[in-house]
Amino acid sequence: MARTMLILALCVLPALVSASRPMAKPFVLEGHVYCDTCRAGYETSATTPIAGAMVKLECKDRKTQELLYSIGGTTDSKGKYEIKVREDHGSQLCDVMLVSSPQSNCASVDSGRDRSRVILTGNNGISSYKRFANSMGFLMDEPLSGCKKLLQQYEQEED
């Protein structure tokens, strides 16, 4: 019995210790936030990046939906953000989501483009520590003047 407990302790204890330590090399989550200037619901050539937009990453327990991890980020002048995550969240559901836009005329969240699911684990066959989130966007209050013509170009079908 004592031998079994000793073997169990030697096998399980190191796993528990390494699971609770921060990773030596963190995951780097990258994404992009834009202003949908034509209110198209997708990115167009008229779409502009939003500098200074706030985003947050939340990881929740798969069963209870209890919030276990949360960290924020801000976009740079090109509308890109980078969030470093020092823990593996393989057993959790992680979403990056929009928080706020600094542009008062482009601050309405585009539903359906307001969050992105991300995989933050090293146990999935991806060798890189970089993770990419889908682009997220805000809607401009009023579409720009040239948007009608632009959207017509997107709708044209080629034979």
DSSP file with accessible surface (Angstrom, degrees, kcal/mol):
  #  RESIDUE AA STRUCTURE BP1 BP2  ACC     N-H-->O    O-->H-N    N-H-->O    O-->H-N    TCO  KAPPA ALPHA  PHI   PSI    X-CA   Y-CA   Z-CA
    1    1 A M     >        0   0  179      0, 0.0     4,-2.1     0, 0.0     5,-0.2   0.000 360.0 360.0 360.0 -44.3    0.0    0.0    0.0
    2    2 A A  H  >  +     0   0   81      1,-0.2     4,-2.3     2,-0.2     5,-0.2   0.886 360.0  52.7 -65.0 -37.0    2.8    2.4    0.9
    3    3 A R  H  > S+     0   0  198      1,-0.2     4,-2.5     2,-0.2    -1,-0.2   0.911 108.6  50.0 -65.0 -41.2    4.6    1.6   -2.3
    4    4 A T  H  > S+     0   0   93      1,-0.2     4,-2.7     2,-0.2    -2,-0.2   0.911 111.1  48.7 -63.2 -43.3    1.5    2.4   -4.4
    5    5 A M  H  X S+     0   0  108     -4,-2.1     4,-2.6     2,-0.2    -1,-0.2   0.892 111.1  50.7 -64.1 -39.7    1.0    5.7   -2.6
    6    6 A L  H  X S+     0   0  107     -4,-2.3     4,-2.4     2,-0.2    -2,-0.2   0.934 112.1  46.0 -64.2 -45.8    4.7    6.6   -3.2
    7    7 A I  H  X S+     0   0   94     -4,-2.5     4,-1.7     2,-0.2     5,-0.2   0.924 113.4  49.9 -63.9 -43.7    4.4    5.8   -6.9
    8    8 A L  H  X S+     0   0   94     -4,-2.7     4,-3.0     1,-0.2     5,-0.4   0.930 111.3  48.7 -60.7 -44.1    1.2    7.7   -7.2
    9    9 A A  H  X S+     0   0   50     -4,-2.6     4,-1.6     1,-0.2    -2,-0.2   0.898 110.5  51.0 -64.0 -39.2    2.7   10.7   -5.4
   10   10 A L  H  < S+     0   0  115     -4,-2.4    -1,-0.2    -5,-0.2    -2,-0.2   0.811 118.2  38.5 -69.2 -28.8    5.8   10.6   -7.7
   11   11 A C  H  X S+     0   0   88     -4,-1.7     4,-0.7    -5,-0.2    -2,-0.2   0.875 123.3  36.3 -87.8 -42.6    3.6   10.5  -10.8
   12   12 A V  H  X S+     0   0   63     -4,-3.0     4,-2.4    -5,-0.2     5,-0.2   0.886 107.2  62.2 -83.2 -40.2    0.8   12.9   -9.9
   13   13 A L  H  X S+     0   0  107     -4,-1.6     4,-2.4    -5,-0.4     5,-0.2   0.923 104.0  47.6 -58.0 -47.7    2.6   15.5   -7.8
   14   14 A P  H  > S+     0   0   74      0, 0.0     4,-2.6     0, 0.0    -1,-0.2   0.898 111.6  52.2 -61.9 -35.6    4.9   16.7  -10.7
   15   15 A A  H  X S+     0   0   55     -4,-0.7     4,-1.8     1,-0.2    -2,-0.2   0.913 110.7  47.2 -65.6 -41.4    1.9   16.9  -13.0
   16   16 A L  H  X S+     0   0  109     -4,-2.4     4,-1.3     2,-0.2    -1,-0.2   0.909 113.0  48.9 -66.3 -40.8    0.0   19.1  -10.5
   17   17 A V  H  X S+     0   0   76     -4,-2.4     4,-0.8    -5,-0.2     3,-0.4   0.941 113.2  45.9 -65.8 -45.4    2.9   21.4   -9.9
   18   18 A S  H  < S+     0   0   64     -4,-2.6     3,-0.3     1,-0.2    -1,-0.2   0.838 109.3  56.1 -69.6 -29.0    3.6   21.9  -13.6
   19   19 A A  H  < S+     0   0   84     -4,-1.8    -1,-0.2    -5,-0.2    69,-0.2   0.815 108.8  46.7 -71.3 -27.9   -0.1   22.5  -14.4
   20   20 A S  H  < S+     0   0   97     -4,-1.3    -1,-0.2    -3,-0.4    -2,-0.2   0.600  95.6  91.2 -91.1 -10.3   -0.3   25.3  -11.8
   21   21 A R  S  < S-     0   0  158     -4,-0.8     3,-0.1    -3,-0.3     2,-0.0  -0.574  85.2-106.2 -82.3 147.8    2.9   27.1  -13.0
   22   22 A P        -     0   0   84      0, 0.0    65,-0.2     0, 0.0     2,-0.1  -0.386  44.2 -98.9 -66.0 150.2    2.8   29.8  -15.7
   23   23 A M        -     0   0   37     63,-3.7    -4,-0.0     1,-0.1     4,-0.0  -0.429  19.4-134.6 -70.2 145.9    4.2   28.7  -19.0
   24   24 A A  S    S+     0   0  107      1,-0.2    -1,-0.1    -2,-0.1    62,-0.0   0.900 100.7  35.8 -67.0 -40.5    7.7   29.7  -19.9
   25   25 A K  S    S-     0   0  132     61,-0.1    -1,-0.2    -3,-0.0    -2,-0.0  -0.949  91.2-143.2-115.8 113.7    6.7   30.9  -23.3
   26   26 A P        -     0   0   19      0, 0.0    60,-0.2     0, 0.0     2,-0.2  -0.281  18.4-105.9 -75.5 158.5    3.2   32.5  -23.4
   27   27 A F  E     -A   85   0A   0     58,-2.7    58,-2.6    60,-0.1     2,-0.6  -0.562  30.0-145.1 -71.8 146.3    0.6   32.2  -26.1
   28   28 A V  E     -Ab  84 130A  25    101,-2.5   103,-2.9    56,-0.2     2,-0.5  -0.952  10.4-159.8-118.9 110.2    0.3   35.4  -28.1
   29   29 A L  E     -Ab  83 131A   0     54,-3.1    54,-2.5    -2,-0.6     2,-0.4  -0.805  11.5-171.5 -91.9 123.8   -3.3   36.1  -29.2
   30   30 A E  E     +Ab  82 132A  43    101,-2.9   103,-2.8    -2,-0.5     2,-0.3  -0.918  13.9 148.6-118.7 144.4   -3.5   38.5  -32.2
   31   31 A G  E     -A   81   0A  11     50,-1.7    50,-1.9    -2,-0.4     2,-0.3  -0.927  31.8-123.7-158.7-176.8   -6.6   40.1  -33.6
   32   32 A H  E     -A   80   0A  32     -2,-0.3   104,-2.4    48,-0.2     2,-0.4  -0.994   9.1-158.1-142.6 140.2   -8.0   43.1  -35.4
   33   33 A V  E     +c  136   0B   0     46,-2.7    17,-1.9    -2,-0.3     2,-0.3  -0.981  20.5 178.4-122.4 134.2  -10.8   45.6  -34.7
   34   34 A Y  E     -cD 137  49B   0    102,-2.1   104,-2.5    -2,-0.4     2,-0.6  -0.860  30.8-122.1-131.9 165.8  -12.5   47.6  -37.5
   35   35 A a  E     -cD 138  48B   0     13,-3.5    13,-1.8    -2,-0.3     2,-1.5  -0.951  21.8-141.8-108.3 119.7  -15.2   50.2  -38.2
   36   36 A D  E >   -c  139   0B   0    102,-3.4   104,-1.9    -2,-0.6     3,-1.1  -0.675  22.8-178.4 -81.0  91.0  -17.7   49.0  -40.7
   37   37 A T  T 3  S+     0   0    3     -2,-1.5   107,-1.7     1,-0.3    -1,-0.2   0.664  79.8  43.7 -71.2 -15.3  -18.2   52.3  -42.4
   38   38 A b  T 3  S-     0   0    5    105,-0.2    -1,-0.3    -3,-0.1    -2,-0.1   0.397 102.5-127.1-107.1  -0.3  -20.8   51.0  -44.8
   39   39 A R    <   +     0   0  110     -3,-1.1    -2,-0.1    99,-0.1   100,-0.1   0.874  62.4 142.6  54.5  39.5  -22.8   49.0  -42.2
   40   40 A A        -     0   0   26      2,-0.3     3,-0.1     1,-0.0    -1,-0.1   0.731  64.2-122.1 -82.2 -24.8  -22.4   46.0  -44.6
   41   41 A G  S    S+     0   0   32      1,-0.3     2,-0.3    72,-0.0    96,-0.1   0.485  87.6  56.9  92.1   3.2  -22.0   43.4  -41.8
   42   42 A Y  S    S-     0   0   87     71,-0.0    -2,-0.3     0, 0.0    -1,-0.3  -0.956  98.3 -77.7-154.5 168.1  -18.6   42.3  -43.3
   43   43 A E        +     0   0   79     -2,-0.3     2,-0.2    -3,-0.1    -7,-0.1  -0.525  50.1 173.2 -76.6 135.4  -15.2   43.9  -44.1
   44   44 A T    >   -     0   0   14     -2,-0.2     3,-1.3     4,-0.0    -7,-0.1  -0.732  51.6 -90.4-126.6-178.8  -15.1   45.9  -47.3
   45   45 A S  T 3  S+     0   0   93      1,-0.3    -2,-0.0    -2,-0.2   105,-0.0   0.699 127.1  56.2 -69.7 -15.8  -12.5   48.1  -49.0
   46   46 A A  T 3  S+     0   0   29      2,-0.1    -1,-0.3   101,-0.1    -9,-0.1   0.530  80.8 115.2 -91.3  -7.0  -14.0   51.1  -47.1
   47   47 A T    <   -     0   0   24     -3,-1.3   -11,-0.2   -11,-0.1    -4,-0.0  -0.383  52.0-157.3 -63.8 138.9  -13.6   49.4  -43.7
   48   48 A T  E     -D   35   0B  56    -13,-1.8   -13,-3.5    -2,-0.1     2,-0.1  -0.916  15.9-114.1-121.3 146.4  -11.2   51.3  -41.4
   49   49 A P  E     -D   34   0B  60      0, 0.0     2,-0.6     0, 0.0   -15,-0.3  -0.409  25.6-132.9 -72.3 154.6   -9.1   50.1  -38.4
   50   50 A I    >   -     0   0    0    -17,-1.9     3,-0.7    29,-0.1     2,-0.3  -0.946  14.0-154.6-113.1 115.9  -10.0   51.4  -35.0
   51   51 A A  T 3  S+     0   0   48     -2,-0.6    25,-0.2     1,-0.2    26,-0.2  -0.700  78.7  20.5 -84.5 137.4   -7.0   52.6  -32.9
   52   52 A G  T 3  S+     0   0   32     23,-1.5    -1,-0.2    -2,-0.3     2,-0.2   0.573  81.4 151.8  83.9  10.0   -7.6   52.5  -29.1
   53   53 A A    <   -     0   0    0     -3,-0.7    22,-2.0    23,-0.2     2,-0.4  -0.484  40.9-130.6 -72.2 144.0  -10.5   50.0  -29.1
   54   54 A M  E     +FG  74 100C  76     46,-2.4    45,-2.8    20,-0.2    46,-1.4  -0.823  29.6 173.4 -99.7 134.2  -10.7   47.9  -25.9
   55   55 A V  E     -FG  73  98C   1     18,-2.5    18,-2.4    -2,-0.4     2,-0.3  -0.873  11.9-156.7-129.1 163.8  -11.1   44.1  -26.1
   56   56 A K  E     -FG  72  97C  71     41,-2.2    41,-2.7    -2,-0.3     2,-0.5  -0.997   9.7-142.4-143.8 149.5  -11.1   41.4  -23.4
   57   57 A L  E     -FG  71  96C   0     14,-3.4    14,-2.0    -2,-0.3     2,-0.4  -0.937  20.9-175.8-108.4 129.3  -10.3   37.7  -23.3
   58   58 A E  E     -FG  70  95C  27     37,-2.7    37,-2.7    -2,-0.5     2,-0.4  -0.995   9.2-165.4-128.1 135.1  -12.5   35.5  -21.1
   59   59 A c  E     -FG  69  94C   0     10,-2.5     9,-2.9    -2,-0.4    10,-1.6  -0.984  13.5-173.3-119.3 130.4  -12.1   31.8  -20.4
   60   60 A K  E     -FG  67  93C  68     33,-2.7    33,-2.7    -2,-0.4     7,-0.2  -0.877  33.6 -95.6-123.5 153.9  -14.9   29.9  -18.7
   61   61 A D  E  >  - G   0  92C  49      5,-2.2     4,-1.6    -2,-0.3    31,-0.2  -0.433  34.0-132.1 -63.2 135.2  -15.4   26.4  -17.4
   62   62 A R  T  4 S+     0   0  131     29,-0.8    -1,-0.1     1,-0.2    30,-0.1   0.845  99.8  32.4 -61.5 -35.4  -17.0   24.2  -20.1
   63   63 A K  T  4 S+     0   0  193      1,-0.1    -1,-0.2     3,-0.1    29,-0.0   0.919 130.1  28.2 -90.4 -49.1  -19.6   22.8  -17.7
   64   64 A T  T  4 S-     0   0   91      2,-0.1    -2,-0.2     1,-0.0     3,-0.1   0.622  88.5-135.7 -91.5 -14.1  -20.4   25.5  -15.2
   65   65 A Q     <  +     0   0   97     -4,-1.6     2,-0.2     1,-0.2    -3,-0.1   0.667  47.1 160.1  62.8  18.3  -19.7   28.5  -17.4
   66   66 A E        -     0   0  118      1,-0.1    -5,-2.2    -6,-0.1     2,-0.4  -0.526  47.7-112.9 -69.8 133.3  -17.9   30.0  -14.4
   67   67 A L  E     +F   60   0C  83     -2,-0.2    -7,-0.2    -7,-0.2     3,-0.1  -0.554  44.1 166.1 -70.6 122.6  -15.4   32.8  -15.4
   68   68 A L  E     +     0   0C  77     -9,-2.9     2,-0.3    -2,-0.4    -8,-0.2   0.627  60.9  19.5-111.8 -21.0  -11.9   31.5  -14.6
   69   69 A Y  E     +F   59   0C  45    -10,-1.6   -10,-2.5     2,-0.0    -1,-0.3  -0.987  57.1 172.5-154.3 138.7   -9.7   34.0  -16.5
   70   70 A S  E     +F   58   0C  66     -2,-0.3     2,-0.3   -12,-0.2   -12,-0.2  -0.977   4.6 163.3-151.4 136.2  -10.0   37.5  -17.9
   71   71 A I  E     -F   57   0C  57    -14,-2.0   -14,-3.4    -2,-0.3     2,-0.2  -0.983  21.3-140.5-151.3 146.1   -7.5   39.9  -19.4
   72   72 A G  E     -F   56   0C  49     -2,-0.3     2,-0.3   -16,-0.3   -16,-0.3  -0.583  14.3-175.3-106.7 170.1   -7.9   43.0  -21.5
   73   73 A G  E     -F   55   0C  12    -18,-2.4   -18,-2.5    -2,-0.2     2,-0.4  -0.971  14.3-139.4-156.1 166.0   -6.1   44.6  -24.4
   74   74 A T  E     -F   54   0C  76     -2,-0.3     8,-0.4     8,-0.2   -20,-0.2  -0.983  23.9-116.8-133.4 143.4   -6.1   47.7  -26.6
   75   75 A T        -     0   0    8    -22,-2.0   -23,-1.5    -2,-0.4     6,-0.2  -0.458  24.9-133.9 -79.8 152.0   -5.6   48.1  -30.3
   76   76 A D    >   -     0   0   77      4,-2.8     3,-2.0   -25,-0.2   -23,-0.2  -0.108  46.2 -72.9 -88.4-167.8   -2.7   49.9  -31.9
   77   77 A S  T 3  S+     0   0  101      1,-0.3   -26,-0.2   -26,-0.2    -2,-0.1   0.714 134.1  52.0 -64.8 -18.5   -2.8   52.5  -34.7
   78   78 A K  T 3  S-     0   0  140      2,-0.2    -1,-0.3   -28,-0.1   -28,-0.1   0.284 120.1-106.6 -99.6   8.4   -3.6   49.8  -37.2
   79   79 A G  S <  S+     0   0    0     -3,-2.0   -46,-2.7     1,-0.3     2,-0.3   0.601  78.5 131.9  79.3  12.0   -6.5   48.3  -35.2
   80   80 A K  E     -A   32   0A 110    -48,-0.2    -4,-2.8   -31,-0.1     2,-0.3  -0.724  35.8-167.7-100.6 146.4   -4.4   45.3  -34.1
   81   81 A Y  E     -A   31   0A   7    -50,-1.9   -50,-1.7    -2,-0.3     2,-0.4  -0.905   7.3-160.9-128.2 159.6   -4.2   44.0  -30.6
   82   82 A E  E     -A   30   0A 113     -8,-0.4     2,-0.5    -2,-0.3    -8,-0.2  -0.984   6.0-172.6-141.4 125.0   -1.9   41.4  -29.0
   83   83 A I  E     -A   29   0A   5    -54,-2.5   -54,-3.1    -2,-0.4     2,-0.5  -0.988  14.3-145.8-122.5 126.5   -2.7   39.7  -25.7
   84   84 A K  E     -A   28   0A 111     -2,-0.5     2,-0.5   -56,-0.2   -56,-0.2  -0.804  12.9-168.1 -93.2 130.5   -0.1   37.5  -23.9
   85   85 A V  E     -A   27   0A   0    -58,-2.6   -58,-2.7    -2,-0.5    -2,-0.0  -0.973   9.3-172.7-122.5 116.6   -1.6   34.5  -22.1
   86   86 A R        +     0   0  116     -2,-0.5   -63,-3.7   -60,-0.2     2,-0.3   0.388  63.5  68.5 -93.0   2.6    0.8   32.6  -19.7
   87   87 A E  S    S-     0   0   71    -65,-0.2     2,-0.4   -60,-0.1   -60,-0.1  -0.919  80.5-117.8-122.7 151.9   -1.5   29.7  -18.9
   88   88 A D        -     0   0   63     -2,-0.3    33,-0.2   -69,-0.2     3,-0.2  -0.724  23.9-174.4 -84.1 129.1   -2.8   26.8  -20.9
   89   89 A H    >   +     0   0   10     31,-3.6     3,-1.7    -2,-0.4    31,-0.3  -0.246  32.4 138.2-118.1  42.7   -6.6   26.9  -21.1
   90   90 A G  T 3  S+     0   0   29      1,-0.3    -1,-0.1    29,-0.1    31,-0.1   0.797  72.8  45.8 -62.5 -31.2   -7.2   23.6  -22.8
   91   91 A S  T 3  S+     0   0   86     -3,-0.2   -29,-0.8     2,-0.1     2,-0.3   0.286 105.9  77.7 -96.8  13.4  -10.2   22.5  -20.8
   92   92 A Q  E <  S-G   61   0C  37     -3,-1.7     2,-0.6   -31,-0.2    28,-0.2  -0.801  78.6-119.0-121.7 160.8  -11.9   25.9  -21.0
   93   93 A L  E     -G   60   0C  32    -33,-2.7   -33,-2.7    -2,-0.3     2,-0.5  -0.892  34.9-167.3 -96.9 120.3  -13.9   27.9  -23.5
   94   94 A c  E     +GH  59 118C   2     24,-0.6    24,-2.5    -2,-0.6     2,-0.4  -0.938  10.0 176.9-117.0 130.9  -12.1   31.1  -24.4
   95   95 A D  E     -GH  58 117C  18    -37,-2.7   -37,-2.7    -2,-0.5     2,-0.4  -0.995  19.5-150.2-130.1 137.5  -13.6   34.1  -26.3
   96   96 A V  E     +GH  57 116C   0     20,-2.7    20,-2.4    -2,-0.4     2,-0.3  -0.861  30.1 179.7-100.6 138.5  -12.1   37.4  -27.1
   97   97 A M  E     -GH  56 115C  14    -41,-2.7   -41,-2.2    -2,-0.4    18,-0.2  -0.963  31.0 -97.5-142.1 158.2  -14.8   40.1  -27.3
   98   98 A L  E     +G   55   0C  19     16,-2.2   -43,-0.2    -2,-0.3     3,-0.1  -0.495  32.3 172.9 -72.9 143.5  -15.3   43.8  -28.0
   99   99 A V  E     -     0   0C  77    -45,-2.8     2,-0.3     1,-0.4   -44,-0.2   0.714  59.1 -21.3-114.0 -56.2  -15.5   46.2  -25.0
  100  100 A S  E     -G   54   0C  52    -46,-1.4   -46,-2.4     8,-0.0    -1,-0.4  -0.996  45.9-137.1-157.9 158.0  -15.5   49.7  -26.4
  101  101 A S        -     0   0   19     -2,-0.3   -48,-0.1   -48,-0.2   -49,-0.1  -0.949  11.2-147.5-116.8 138.6  -14.6   51.9  -29.3
  102  102 A P  S    S+     0   0   77      0, 0.0     2,-0.7     0, 0.0     5,-0.1   0.628  79.9  89.6 -78.1 -11.5  -13.0   55.4  -28.9
  103  103 A Q    >   -     0   0   58      3,-0.4     3,-1.4     1,-0.2    -2,-0.1  -0.775  64.0-160.4 -90.0 114.4  -14.9   56.6  -32.0
  104  104 A S  T 3  S+     0   0  109     -2,-0.7     3,-0.5     1,-0.3    -1,-0.2   0.823  91.8  50.5 -65.3 -29.4  -18.2   58.0  -31.0
  105  105 A N  T 3  S+     0   0   75      1,-0.2    36,-2.8     2,-0.1    37,-0.3   0.442 116.9  41.6 -88.7   2.4  -19.6   57.7  -34.5
  106  106 A a  S <  S+     0   0    0     -3,-1.4    -3,-0.4    34,-0.3    -1,-0.2  -0.459  78.8 109.6-142.8  64.2  -18.5   54.1  -34.7
  107  107 A A        +     0   0   45     -3,-0.5     2,-0.5    32,-0.3    -6,-0.2   0.406  40.6 109.3-123.5  -0.2  -19.3   52.6  -31.3
  108  108 A S  E    S-E  139   0B  55     31,-1.1    31,-3.6    -3,-0.1     2,-0.2  -0.685  71.4-122.0 -81.6 127.7  -22.3   50.2  -32.0
  109  109 A V  E     -E  138   0B  64     -2,-0.5     2,-1.0    29,-0.2    29,-0.2  -0.449  15.8-129.3 -70.5 133.1  -21.2   46.6  -31.8
  110  110 A D    >   -     0   0   15     27,-2.1     3,-2.4     3,-0.2    27,-0.3  -0.765  28.6-132.6 -82.6 102.9  -21.8   44.6  -34.9
  111  111 A S  T 3  S+     0   0  101     -2,-1.0    -3,-0.0     1,-0.3    27,-0.0  -0.331  92.7  26.9 -62.6 137.5  -23.7   41.6  -33.5
  112  112 A G  T 3  S+     0   0   68     -2,-0.0    -1,-0.3    24,-0.0     3,-0.1   0.115 121.3  58.3  93.9 -21.9  -22.2   38.4  -34.9
  113  113 A R  S <  S+     0   0   70     -3,-2.4    24,-2.0    24,-0.2    -3,-0.2  -0.002  80.6  90.0-121.8  25.0  -18.8   40.1  -35.3
  114  114 A D  S    S+     0   0   48     22,-0.2   -16,-2.2    -5,-0.1     2,-0.3   0.474  90.1  26.9-103.0  -3.1  -18.4   41.1  -31.6
  115  115 A R  E     -H   97   0C 116    -18,-0.2     2,-0.3    20,-0.1   -18,-0.2  -0.985  57.8-157.8-155.2 160.8  -16.6   38.0  -30.4
  116  116 A S  E     -H   96   0C   5    -20,-2.4   -20,-2.7    -2,-0.3     2,-0.3  -0.981  19.6-129.8-146.2 129.5  -14.3   35.3  -31.5
  117  117 A R  E     -H   95   0C 135     -2,-0.3     2,-0.3   -22,-0.2   -22,-0.2  -0.606  30.2-169.9 -77.4 135.8  -13.6   31.8  -30.0
  118  118 A V  E     -H   94   0C   9    -24,-2.5   -24,-0.6    -2,-0.3     2,-0.6  -0.950  20.8-133.6-129.5 150.3   -9.9   31.0  -29.6
  119  119 A I        -     0   0   91     -2,-0.3     2,-0.4    13,-0.2   -29,-0.1  -0.912  21.4-179.6-105.0 116.9   -8.0   27.9  -28.7
  120  120 A L        +     0   0    3     -2,-0.6   -31,-3.6   -31,-0.3     2,-0.3  -0.609  40.8 102.3-120.1  67.6   -5.4   28.4  -26.0
  121  121 A T        -     0   0   13     -2,-0.4     3,-0.2   -33,-0.2     5,-0.2  -0.991  58.3-147.8-144.1 151.9   -3.8   25.1  -25.4
  122  122 A G  S    S+     0   0   38     -2,-0.3     3,-0.5     1,-0.2     2,-0.3   0.398  88.3  80.6 -94.4   0.5   -0.5   23.5  -26.5
  123  123 A N  S    S+     0   0  145      1,-0.2    -1,-0.2     2,-0.1   -35,-0.0  -0.268  71.9  78.7-102.4  44.9   -2.2   20.0  -26.6
  124  124 A N  S    S-     0   0   60     -2,-0.3    -1,-0.2     2,-0.2     3,-0.1   0.266 107.2 -98.4-135.2  10.9   -3.8   20.3  -30.0
  125  125 A G  S    S+     0   0   81     -3,-0.5     2,-0.6     1,-0.3    -2,-0.1   0.408  81.8 127.7  88.9  -4.6   -1.0   19.7  -32.5
  126  126 A I        -     0   0   83     -5,-0.2    -1,-0.3     1,-0.2    -2,-0.2  -0.783  40.7-166.8 -87.6 120.8   -0.3   23.4  -33.2
  127  127 A S        +     0   0  119     -2,-0.6    -1,-0.2    -3,-0.1     2,-0.1   0.767  61.4  83.7 -81.6 -22.9    3.4   24.0  -32.8
  128  128 A S        -     0   0   57      1,-0.1    -2,-0.1     2,-0.1  -101,-0.0  -0.460  67.7-146.6 -81.0 150.9    3.3   27.8  -32.7
  129  129 A Y  S    S+     0   0   95     -2,-0.1  -101,-2.5  -103,-0.1     2,-0.4   0.429  72.7 101.5 -92.2  -1.1    2.5   29.8  -29.7
  130  130 A K  E     -b   28   0A  99   -103,-0.2     2,-0.4  -101,-0.1  -101,-0.2  -0.690  52.3-172.5 -84.2 136.0    0.7   32.4  -31.8
  131  131 A R  E     -b   29   0A  13   -103,-2.9  -101,-2.9    -2,-0.4     2,-0.4  -0.975   8.8-149.7-127.5 144.0   -3.1   32.3  -31.9
  132  132 A F  E     -b   30   0A 137     -2,-0.4     2,-0.3  -103,-0.2  -101,-0.2  -0.945   3.4-156.8-121.0 134.6   -5.3   34.3  -34.2
  133  133 A A        -     0   0   13   -103,-2.8  -101,-0.2    -2,-0.4     3,-0.1  -0.769  31.8-100.6-103.0 149.9   -8.8   35.6  -33.5
  134  134 A N        -     0   0  122     -2,-0.3  -102,-0.2   -17,-0.2    -1,-0.1  -0.340  50.8 -90.4 -62.6 151.9  -11.3   36.5  -36.2
  135  135 A S        -     0   0   30   -104,-0.1     2,-0.3  -102,-0.1  -102,-0.2  -0.315  43.0-155.1 -63.6 145.9  -11.6   40.2  -36.9
  136  136 A M  E     -c   33   0B   1   -104,-2.4  -102,-2.1   -22,-0.1     2,-0.3  -0.922  12.1-161.0-124.4 151.0  -14.3   42.0  -34.9
  137  137 A G  E     -c   34   0B   0    -24,-2.0   -27,-2.1    -2,-0.3     2,-0.3  -0.953  21.1-147.7-143.1 156.9  -16.1   45.2  -35.7
  138  138 A F  E     -cE  35 109B   1   -104,-2.5  -102,-3.4    -2,-0.3     2,-0.4  -0.798  31.2-121.6-107.2 156.0  -18.2   48.2  -34.8
  139  139 A L  E     -cE  36 108B  23    -31,-3.6   -31,-1.1    -2,-0.3   -32,-0.3  -0.834  19.8-123.4-102.2 136.3  -20.8   49.8  -37.0
  140  140 A M        -     0   0   21   -104,-1.9   -34,-0.3    -2,-0.4   -35,-0.1  -0.479  22.3-124.5 -71.5 145.2  -20.7   53.4  -38.1
  141  141 A D  S    S+     0   0   77    -36,-2.8    -1,-0.1     1,-0.2   -35,-0.1   0.928  96.4  17.7 -58.1 -48.2  -23.8   55.4  -37.1
  142  142 A E  S    S-     0   0  147    -37,-0.3    -1,-0.2  -105,-0.0  -103,-0.1  -0.992  91.0-112.8-126.4 133.2  -24.5   56.5  -40.7
  143  143 A P        -     0   0   62      0, 0.0  -105,-0.2     0, 0.0  -106,-0.1  -0.252  39.4-100.1 -62.6 151.0  -22.9   54.8  -43.8
  144  144 A L    >   -     0   0   84   -107,-1.7     3,-1.4     1,-0.1     4,-0.3  -0.256  35.6-106.2 -65.1 161.5  -20.4   56.9  -45.8
  145  145 A S  T 3  S+     0   0  130      1,-0.3     3,-0.5     2,-0.1     4,-0.3   0.831 115.8  48.5 -64.1 -34.6  -21.7   58.5  -49.0
  146  146 A G  T 3> S+     0   0   48      1,-0.2     4,-1.9     2,-0.1    -1,-0.3   0.396  83.8  96.2 -88.8   8.6  -20.0   56.1  -51.5
  147  147 A b  H <> S+     0   0    5     -3,-1.4     4,-3.1     1,-0.2     5,-0.3   0.856  74.6  59.2 -70.4 -35.3  -21.1   53.0  -49.8
  148  148 A K  H  > S+     0   0  160     -3,-0.5     4,-1.8    -4,-0.3    -1,-0.2   0.947 110.6  42.5 -60.1 -45.5  -24.2   52.3  -51.9
  149  149 A K  H  > S+     0   0  146     -4,-0.3     4,-1.7     2,-0.2    -1,-0.2   0.908 114.3  51.7 -66.5 -41.8  -22.0   52.1  -55.1
  150  150 A L  H  X S+     0   0   24     -4,-1.9     4,-1.5     1,-0.2    -2,-0.2   0.933 109.9  48.2 -61.5 -46.0  -19.4   50.1  -53.3
  151  151 A L  H  X S+     0   0   35     -4,-3.1     4,-1.4     1,-0.2    -1,-0.2   0.842 106.7  57.4 -67.5 -31.5  -21.9   47.5  -52.0
  152  152 A Q  H  X S+     0   0  105     -4,-1.8     4,-0.9    -5,-0.3    -1,-0.2   0.885 103.5  54.0 -64.1 -37.1  -23.4   47.2  -55.5
  153  153 A Q  H >< S+     0   0  110     -4,-1.7     3,-0.5     1,-0.2    -2,-0.2   0.887 107.2  50.8 -63.8 -37.3  -20.0   46.3  -56.8
  154  154 A Y  H 3< S+     0   0  108     -4,-1.5    -1,-0.2     1,-0.2    -2,-0.2   0.799 109.5  51.5 -69.4 -28.1  -19.8   43.5  -54.2
  155  155 A E  H 3< S+     0   0  137     -4,-1.4    -1,-0.2    -5,-0.2    -2,-0.2   0.610  82.7 111.0 -85.6 -13.3  -23.2   42.2  -55.3
  156  156 A Q    <<  -     0   0  147     -4,-0.9     2,-0.4    -3,-0.5    -3,-0.0  -0.413  58.5-146.7 -64.8 136.8  -22.4   42.0  -59.0
  157  157 A E        -     0   0  176     -2,-0.1     2,-0.4     0, 0.0    -2,-0.1  -0.859   3.5-138.7-106.7 140.8  -22.2   38.4  -60.3
  158  158 A E              0   0  191     -2,-0.4     0, 0.0     1,-0.0     0, 0.0  -0.775 360.0 360.0 -95.9 140.2  -19.9   37.3  -63.0
  159  159 A D              0   0  206     -2,-0.4    -1,-0.0     0, 0.0     0, 0.0  -0.480 360.0 360.0 -86.0 360.0  -21.2   34.9  -65.6
